[in-house]
Amino acid sequence: MTRTRPPGMNDVARLAGVSHQTVSRVLNDHPSVRPETRDRVLQAVADLGYRRNLAARALVTRRTATIGLITTGSSLFGPQRAFVAIEEAAREAGYIVAVATVRQPTPTSMNTLLDHLLSQNVEGIVIVAPHSQVLDAIRSFEPSIPVVVLADAAHVPGHIHTVSLDQVETGRLAVRHLASLGHEQIAHISGPLDWTDARGRLEGWQLECREVGVNPVPLIQSDWSSERGYDIGRDFVRAGLPTAIFAANDMIALGVMRALYEAGVRVPEDVSIVGVDDVPGAAHFIAPLTTIHHPFARMGKVIMETLLAAIDGQDVTPQVLPPQLVVRHSTASPR
């Protein structure tokens, strides 16, 4: 007989030979259900193709299992990896993500997106805020639900929660590694300084150079691209090379390495290079790139833990995740 309606929870209960309440407990991952009963219910769910009615659930529980995610829509590795990590962590926690993209973050556009997400009854909002425009725009936020921003707490109003990757320590790690190898001249190619990530890495470079007594070569500003890194690498060849370069991301480092290769400059024999991000393929650059790895998967989980704790009314504190140095073959002691 042709089914005239989608399967419901009662159908699952009937097929599994359990109560409606037991099915509910299994679907909500309640610990009191015996493993064999859980398996029987899940098999019935699969056999029937049952899908929970989230709208009905929301009416009963006043919880929609939906969070909002505001991004700038950047295709760069860091923001994209952050987006993926947050979405994966939300899904693992049983939440759906409603995504809103803001190309030109202003107080007006950000508040419009906030209202849009609130109209969808999201339980909380996550904002990926990689540069100062976004942070400036959220200063006027007065959200009625918890908001977590991927940014340093020092740049965010106190009523908004934060999780951040330690960008200052990122710069410090790069300099500390190069100084430990004996380098006394360490150049830094920064990202665009309206990005908080770039400013944090620059600050770390400056602080650690002073601390270990290394001479910082004058700062060179870049965008995040390998094309700009290539141009800067050619400028280095013409003007004179330091013994070590700390590039603000792996793509800049890749461009620099290409320019040095074309000029017959060897990495790491003549120049050591450190990047940031540990992008896929960094281990197969020529030479394999020493870089700073950021724990994006862990970051996504911490963001969700922070947001869900705030939704439940718990006290939460800013979370800062440390980077990790990944040593490969692009760094060595200076000749």
N, C-alpha and C positions, 0 to 999 in steps of 0.2 A: 504494500500500500504506500502511495506517495505521501511523504510527510508534508503537512500543511503549515507547520510552524517550526521554528528552530528549537532544538532540544533545550530543555530547562533543567534546573537543579533536581527537580523531582524525578525526571527521567533518569538522571545519573544515579540517584539514590535507589530507584527501582531496579535498574540493571545491576548495580553493585550489591544489592541486598542489604543496604544500610539505611540509616535515617537521613533526613534532609540536613539535620544538624551536623551529622558526621561528615557529609559532603562539604558543608561550609567550613568545618574545621580543617579538612584536608586542603581546601583551596586557599585557606588563610595560613597554612603552614603551622597549625597548632601542634604543640609537642605531645599532647595527650593521646594521639591516635596511634594504634599499633601499626608496625611496619606492614604487616600483611593486609590490614584493612586499607591503609594508604595506597598500597600497590593496586588493590582491587578497584578502588575509586578512580585512581588515575587511569587505569585501563579502560574503565567505563567512559571516562571523559574523552579518551582518545577514540574509542569505538564510535561514540555518538557525535564526535566533532563539536563538543560543547564549548561555548565561549561565554564567559561571564558578562552579564549586562551591567556595565559600569555606571550607566545613568541610574539604574535602579539601586545599585549599591550606594551611590552617592546620596540618594534621597534618604536611605535608611541610616547610613553612618555619618553623613555630612562630610565625608572624605571622598575626593575625586581620584586619588592616586595619580594626580597629574601635577607636574611642576613646570614652571616657565623657564626658558633659557634665552637670555638676550645676548647676542653676539654682534660683532661688526661685520661678519661675513668674510673675514680675511681668509685667503687661501694659503697663507704662510704656515709653515710646519707647526710652530708653537700654538697659535690659536686653534688650528684645525685639530691638533692632537688633544688639546684641552677639551674641545667640543666633543670629540669621539669618546674620551675618557669619562666625561660627565654623563653622556647619554648611556654608555654601557653600564656605569655604576647605578644610574637611575633604574634601568631595566632590571638589573640584578636585585634591586630593592623592591621591585614590583610596581614601579612608577612609569608613566608615560611622560614624554617630554614634548611640550608645546614650544616650538622655536620661533623667535622673533628676531629679525635682522635689522640693525640700524646702521646705515651707511654714513650718515652725518649726525653723530651724536651731539645733540644740544639738549638743554633742560626741557624744551618743549617736546622734541621728538622722543626723548626717553620717557617722559611722563605719559605721552600718548601710548607708547608701547606698554607701559605699566598698566594703564587703564584697559588696554586690549587684553592683556593676560588676566587681569582680575575679572574681566567679563566672562572668561572661560573657566572661572572658579578654580584656578590653580591654587595649590596649598602653600607654595613657596616659589621663590624666584632665584635663579642663579644668573649672575652677570659675569661674562668674560670681559675684563677691562684691561686690555694690554697697553692702552696709551692715555695720555692726560685728558683728552677731550671727553672720554667716557667718565673718568673720575670727576671732572668738573661738572658734568651734566647730572651726576647722581647726588651731588651735594644738596639739591633741593628735594630729593626723594623723601616722602613721608609715607612709606608703605604700611598698609594695614595687615600685611602678612610677612613672615620672615623672608629676608633677602640675604643671600651670601654672594660676596663679590670675590673673584679671583684677583686679588691685589693685596699689596702691603697695607696692613692696618693703619699705618701712619698717614696714608693718603685718603682714608675713607671715614665718613662720619661715624661717631661712636655707636649709633643705634643700628648700624648695618654690620653684619657678621662678615668675617674675612677668612679666606684660606689663601696662602701664597707660596710660591716657589722662591727660595732664598737667592735672589739675583745678586746681592752684594757678595755673598759667600761664593757664588759662581765665579765672579771676577777674582776674588782672593785665591780660590783653588788654582786657577790658571796661572797666576803669578807665582804662587807658592811652588807649584810643580816646576816651572821654568827656572826659578831662582835656585831650587834645590839641585838642578842640573849644572849650575854655574853661570847662567846667563846674567849679565849685568846691564844689558840694554833690551828692554821689552817694550815693543810698540803695541798700541791698541788701536784696532779699527772698530769703531763703535757702530751700532745701529742708529737709526734716526732718534734724536734725543727728545722727541715728543712721545716716545714709547717708554713706559716705566721700566720695562725689561732692560732696555739699552742703558738707561740712566743708572739702574742698579748695578749692572756689570761694569760700567765706567767707574762708579764709586768704589767698587771692590778692587779694581785695578789700581786706582790711585792710593787707596788705603794700604794695600798689601805692598806696593812698591815702596811707600814710605817706611812701612814697618820692617821690611827686610833689607832696606838700604840699597834698593835697585834704582837705576836711573830710568824714569819713564820717558820714552821718546815722545815728542809732541803728538797729541791726539789727532787721529784722522777720522772724520765722520763719513759714514756711508749710509746707503739704504740697506736692505736685507739681501740684496741679490748677488749672485755669482758674477753677473756682468760688471757691476760696480767693483766687486772684489778684484776682478781681472784688471780693470783700469788702474786701481790702486797698486796692484802688484807691479804693473809696468812702470808706474811712477817710482816705486821703491827701487827698481832696477836702475833707473836713470839717475836718481838722487843719492843712492847709497843705501845699503841694507843694514838693518839691525841684526843681531844674532837670533832674535826671537820675536814672534808676532802672536798676539792674542786677538783673534777675530771674534766678533760678537755673535756670529753664528756659523754653522758649518758651510752654508752656501757662500758666504764671503770668503771663508778659508779656501773653498774649492776654486773660486776664481783667482785668488792670489796664487795658489799652487800651479794653476795652468800657466799664468804669466811667468812665474819663476822657471817652470819647465822649459818654456819656449826660449828663455834667455840663458839656459844652461846652468841655472842655479839649482843645486841639489837640496832636497828636503829629506832628512834633517841634517845632512852633513854640513851644509852652508847656512841654512836657516831652519830653526824649529818653529812649528806652527801648532797652535791649540785653537779648536773651535768650540762651539756650544750647540747642543741639542741632541747629538748622537742620532742623526737622521738615518733612516734606512739606507744602507750602502756606504756609510762612512768608513766602515772597516775595509772597504775595497777601493778607496781612493788610492792614488799613487803619490805619496806613501799613505798607508792606512792611517786615518786621522785620530790623533789624541784629541779628546773632546770632553765636554762636561755634560753628563746625562742628567736629565730631570725626570723624576718619578711620576709621569703623567697618570699612569693607571692608579697608583696609590693616591694621587691628588684627587681623582674623580671620586674614589671611595670616601676620602676624608670630607670632601665637599658635601656628599650625600649624608654622611653621618652627622655633620654639623647642621645641615638644613633640617633633617628629620628630628634632631634633638631640639632645635629651636621651635619647630612645629608643635612638638610635644610640651613646650613650655619650660624646657630645661635651660639652665645657665650654660652658655657656651663661650669659649675664649678663642681669640685668634690662633690659627694654626699655621705654622711655617714649616715647610718641608725642605730638608737639606738636599743639595745636589751631590753627585758622585763623579769623581774624576775617572775617566776611562783612558788608560795609557795604551797607546798603540805605537806605531813606528815613525810618526811625524815629528817626534821630539827626541833630542839627544843632547849631550854635553857639547858646548861650543868648541870649535877647533882652535 
